[in-house]
Structure formats: C-alpha cells, structure tokens
Amino acid sequence: MSIGTVAAWRERAARLFPGGVNSPVRAYRAVGGEQPIMVRGQAAFAWDADGNRYIDYVGAFGPLMIGHAHPAVVEAIRTAVEAGGPFGATTPAEVRLAELIRSRMPSIERLRFVNSGTEAAMSALRVARAATGRDLVIKFEGGYHGHADSMLVDAGSGAVTLSIPGSAGVTKSVAAETLVATYNDLSSVAAQLDTHRGMVAAVIVEPVAANMGVVPPAPGFLTGLRQLTDRAGAVLIFDEVITGFRVAPGGAQELYGVTPDLTVLGKIIGGGLPVGAYGGRAELIDLVAPAGPVYQAGTLSGHPVVMAAGEATLLQLTPDVYTAIEARADRLQEGLRRAGMSVARVGSLLTVFFRDMAPVNFREAKECDTLAFGKFFHRMRAAGVLLPPSQFEAWFLSTAHYDAGIDATLAAASS
Ligand code: HOZ
C-alpha cells in the first residue's frame, strides 16, 4: 500500500484542519515553509511520508525521553490493549503509576490523573481557589500552562509564536482574574501580592520556563516564590509538564530543592500517549470530588493503556540514564556554543537563542531574531535535523540521542 507523499497528505490535511494542523506550532507559521507529514519514528529518528529521515529534537514536545517506539513501551502498550478496557473503573495500572510518581516526587502525596496538561493545570487552579476561597491567580509573562481560558493571558508556546498571547474568545472577566508577573523577578510577584493582598489563590509557574525557549530560574527565584506564597497564604503550583521526570528523577522541584503545594504533570507520565495529572498535599487534593467539593471528572482518566505506557517509560528512567543523557546534552550545548550560538540548557532541555545572550525573561526572549531562527531551522532540516519549529520551544533530547547523532547535529549547525 502506498503511503502517499508529504504534499498529498498536506493538501488533504489543509482541507480538514484549521491551518492544516491539530495544534498550532506544528503548522510552521513561525519558521515559514510547510509542515512535514510524519509517518514513523524509531529511537532518535523520525521519517516523513517521502521517506526523509531526521534526527528528531521535537520529541513530541517532551514525552519521548526514551525515544520513539522503545521496545519496553511498545510491549507494555500491546499487553494493555490486549487486556481490553478502559472499564470506567479503577485498574491496577493507575495505582502502580501513581505510586511510582509519588515515590519520585514526594511532594505529591495524593493525585488525580486527567487526559492533558491543560486539564491538569485548570484543575489545580480550581483546587487552589477552593482551598483559599480567593479568585485571583498569578502567572508569568511567557509562561504556558495549556489553553484553559484563564491561562491564555500573556501566554508562551504557540500563543507567542503566533502573536496571540491573549486568545480571542476569553472573556474580559476571566482574563481579569489572572495577574501577570515577570519570570525571574521576585519584586514583580511581591508587587502583585501586595496590591491584591488577601485575594490571590495561587502562583503558577514553570519552574524552568520552557515555552519562551528554555529560561532557567535565577538562583533564589523559586525559593523566593515559596517564601512569598507562604507569606501571602497562596498556593504555589509548579507546572512540571515539561520538566517533570526530565530535568531530574524528581523533576525541577528535586533539582532546585523547592517544594510546591501542587504539581501539574503531563508528557512523560503517559509515555507519549495523552495524559495529565495534578497532585500535591493531601489536604488540597482531598478537596476533589468525590472526597471533597471541587468537581472534576473524566471518562478516560487513568486509561490503562496510557498508564502502562507511562509506567514502562518511568521504569526506564533510572539515575544512570540522567547522567548519560545530560553528558550528551552538555556536549551538544558546548558544541553549539563553540559554533557561536547562545544556548540555554537545563538537563536534556535546551534552546539556541538568536540573541547575544540567552534571555532571563520573556521580554528578553521576545528580542530574539526570529527570522534568523527560521533560517537556521531550515538549514538544519535540510541537513536531516528536525528542530521544534519555533524560537520559543525547547529542544528535547532522548536517551536514544547517541554521540553519532550529536556529532551530526553539530556538523549541520556549523556548516
Ligand atoms: N504546547 C505545545 C508545545 N509546547 C504545542 C505543540 C504543538 O502545537 O503541536
């Protein structure tokens, strides 16, 4: 059976989906040119419908930390599919994955699985509002927490890529309940908390900003957030959808030694299948129905196939894996720097910024030369290296990005 060409599939997709895609960044609007149509992935490689092979740094925007089609994940999925379900009932798979998550991220005493990071962030905010009896939340300019209405205010990721950081369709009253602070600037958070004393339910933050490109937290920033939220009686929510189980076995909260009240998860815990989770202190999570009055539900939540894929993935992520992947990420970073580029990296997440210095906040990130990024992107693509198609997304390394792939990437970048 012919699989058809990239051009043919692209044309069919264009007739069906807005912008030809089912999520905006992949439409390539930020880099120009046309989106690829992908048909296969194996380890660190992905192939398009014309048979072109790429070293893949998109990594499905994060979840594929052990690469495409890892045999352990494929086997776990096959076994789970053959066992039937979902059942509209609890299964051992979700209990096992939850126990695994809790053992690596001890701040998560209890949790609830959902189907996406968006749902997880939205639900965590609902819990924070219920717990505090307050309406306002603080997020950071350029921070991305999915597409729930209240989070599409000065948002990063595709929203900044497409210059729509505040979405049409979000009511003024909802947007007004979201206050915005500057990442890496504690005084901006303190000012919002002072101005709205006793009214802020939560501060939600990506502990490593990764949707304005990768911007690491300045020393003391996360600790400062912990102190400020404690003082204000607000809930501190870490959105670890990207950093969870990636930057360290216990996520950014382990790496930086700061414990949030609630954590939002996604990506890796589904092994590449759709998933999300929110968890944290027991008394907060026990506000969720049916234990408590915060309603949140999902027919497919805790889907046994997704849980099996997530468990198989996390079981592969032993401590030595982090050492190996970081050594390669470091080599990539150093090579790119030697080629004259500004690179920010935390663990196996990195971004090449087209700016003299890697940015420390969203204002600086927006100063990047996005046209130069577009040219670089296409040069790399022509050399068989597929990067996330926006200056404002992270590159994701996997355990399958071996030295030969890093060498080929560096050769392409320096050509
Ligand atoms: N939120 C995703 C990246 N951070 C979007 C990816 C896409 O549009 O496909």
Residues whose N, C-alpha, C, O or C-beta is under 5 A from the ligand:
A	BS01	HOZ	S23 P24 V25 R26 F61 S157 G158
